Every structure is written in structure tokens, then in C-alpha cells.
Amino acid sequence: MQAVFNGKARDFLRGLIVAVVAGLFLTLSGAFGTGAAPFWPRLAYWIGLMLAGSLWGHICGAWTARRIDVDTRPWTAIAIETLIISGPLTLLVWAVTGSMLEGAMRPLAHLPYFLFPVTLITALLCVLNVFLGRERPVETHASAPGAAPARFLKRLPAKLRGARLIAVQAEDHYLRLHTDRGSDLILMRLADALSELEGLEGAQTHRSWWVARDAVAAVARGDGRAALTLNGDIIAPVSRRYARALREAGWW
């Protein structure tokens, strides 16, 4: 759980850093006609807007990730995030621009003029966040001799107790446990399961899959993607986000 929490915190922090850097660039360049405003109000304006946009974008990104496979459809995710972020953010920019830089609210008729620059900046930041988010997969390690077995094995349903765990697949709010005795569902999130899988050697190959390393029978590659054939003819996808790290770790 700690590793998953750290990963989410790292993503959030990265988004804030990108927002601050973008705010500094927009301030120094006097982007979109703001160069005539004094430096410090301009800095507060851009940094404030970028941070507000980052927070709103983080919320929208989490919503999108639950509905779209960002690993295999990054541009679709970027397009949807850009659309749902830009609308409310355009209203905020319209309201803040007049009050912070001009001393008075702009007329409502000026609102459409903010849509293009807000959408453009939002799209660029979404691209950066999606592609910078390609990170190393969560890996789990075999227990030392004599150590307690992985805690996750206690969650196997009665009919699968003692079975060899091959893979764990997320299905909505459930996990499908693939074993050498068949499969079954339990109510749990993969994010919570990953910490309990420590003690079994394996790795997250995809946002919704964990695979036991000794269960890999073959690897298929094509069109820039990879898939693992596991014992029992189970096919586990490998996301582009994790492919390089898994290859470097010797998975194929």
C-alpha cells in the first residue's frame, strides 16, 4: 500500500511542479498579452492559475483513469481530460484576469476569447502529465527462506486455498484471481492488493494486471506492444508504460 501511495503522491507532486514551471514560463514571456502587467501581479496570476488548473486536472485525471485505459489509449485520455478541464477553467481565467490584472471584471461577452488559450495550455499540460507518468511498474519479491508467505494468499477463496497464484486481474471493483486450479473473484482493489502480494515474485504488467514471474510461458510482441502468455493459456497485456522496465528486468 505504501508503494502505491508513494506513486500517487509522486504523480500529484509532479503535476504541481509542471504547473509551477509552466507558470514561470508564461510569466516571463508575458504570454497572451499579459506582458504589460507588473511582474509580481503577473507572477501571482500565472502561478495561481496553473496550480488551480493542476488541482482540477488531478481530479479530472483520476476520473478519466477509472474509465479509460490510459496506457493503451493515451491520446483519447488526453482529449477527454482537455475537454472536461478546459470548461470550468475558462470561467476561472475569465473571472481572475480582470480582477487581478486589470482592476475590474471583464464583460461576460469576453468569455469566449479565453477558451482557445485555456484549451491550448490545458492540452499541452495533459500531454506532459500523461507521458511523464510512464513509470516503473510495482514489483513484488519472493519471501526469504523461512519467512511468512505473502499475506495475499490468505484471501484466496476456500476452493482455491493452496493453489499456485498465476495472476491477479482487476475487473471493476473486483479482482479475478487466476490460479492453477481455476479462477474466482474477490472484492478488492488492485492498488490495495499489490502490497499484500509482497512475498511472491512478480510485477504489475498493466494498470489492471499483476503477474507471477514464474508463470510466464511465452511473450508476444508486435505493433509496439507486448503480451504475456501465462500458464493455463491466460493472456496478460503489457502496457507501453511498463514494457521497457520489464524488459530491462529480464522478463523477456
C-alpha positions, 0 to 999 in steps of 0.5 A: 500500500505504501508503494502505491501511495508513494506513486500517487503522491509522486504523480500529484507532486509532479503535476504541481511542479509542471504547473509551477514551471509552466507558470514561470514560463508564461510569466516571463514571456508575458504570454497572451498579452499579459506582458504589460502587467507588473511582474509580481501581479503577473507572477501571482496570476500565472502561478495561481492559475496553473496550480488551480488548473493542476488541482482540477486536472488531478481530479479530472485525471483520476476520473478519466483513469477509472474509465479509460485505459490510459496506457493503451489509449493515451491520446483519447485520455488526453482529449477527454481530460482537455475537454472536461478541464478546459470548461470550468477553467475558462470561467476561472481565467475569465473571472481572475484576469480582470480582477487581478490584472486589470482592476475590474471584471471583464464583460461576460461577452469576453468569455469566449476569447479565453477558451482557445488559450485555456484549451491550448495550455490545458492540452499541452499540460495533459500531454506532459502529465500523461507521458511523464507518468510512464513509470516503473511498474510495482514489483513484488519479491519472493519471501526469504527462506523461512519467512511468512508467505505473502499475506495475499494468499490468505484471501484466496477463496476456500476452493482455491486455498493452496493453489499456485497464484498465476495472476491477479486481474482487476475487473471493476471493483473486483479482482479475478484471481487466476490460479492453477486450479481455476479462477474466482473473484474477490472484492478488492482493489488492485492498488490495495492488493499489490502490497499484500502480494509482497512475498511472491515474485512478480510485477504489475504488467498493466494498470489492471494486471499483476503477474507471477514471474514464474508463470510466464510461458511465452511473450508476444510482441508486435505493433509496439506492444507486448503480451504475456502468455501465462500458464493455463493459456491466460493472456496478460497485456503489457502496457507501453508504460511498463514494457521497457522496465520489464524488459530491462528486468529480464522478463523477456 
